[in-house]
């Protein structure tokens, strides 16, 4: 009986954890596009990106 209750509790917590809210930046901050985006090719396998962040 105790094992069944323990398994049900573990299942409940395993299912409920992904639904808890996570501290994330607001959607407005995520969707602000960068300004002055510059891509500089360093080598065939390396690209350096620089930009000005409009959110700050």
N, C-alpha and C positions, 0 to 999 in steps of 0.2 A: 504494500500500500504506500509506504513512504517513497519507494522508488518511482511509482507512478506520479505522485505529487511533485517530486523533485524534477522529473522529466517534463511535466507540464509547466512548472515554473521556469525551467531553462528554456523551453520552447517559447513561452510568453515573452521573456526578456530578449531572446534572440530575434523575435519578430518585431518587437516594439523599438529596439535600439535604432534601426535605420530610419525610422519615421520621426525621430526627435529632431528638432530644429538645430541646424549647425550655424555657428557664427560665420557669416559670409558678408562681404561688402554688398551694398545695395545694388539693385539691378541697374540703376542709373550710372553708377561708377563702372560697372562691367561693360556697358555698351558705349561709353565715350570713346570714339576712335582716336588714335594717336595723331598728332599733327607733325608735319615735317618728317615723315618716315623716310629714312635713307638706308638702302641696302648696299653694302660694300663687299665685293667678292674678294676674299683673301686668298683662297686656293680652291681647287675643284670640290673640296669637301668642307669648306668653312666659309660662312657668310656672316658678316658683322652687321647687326641691325642697330640703328640709333634713332631716337625719336624724342619729341617733346611731349610730356604728359599733360593733357589739358585739364585733368581732374584736380591737379594741385594748384 
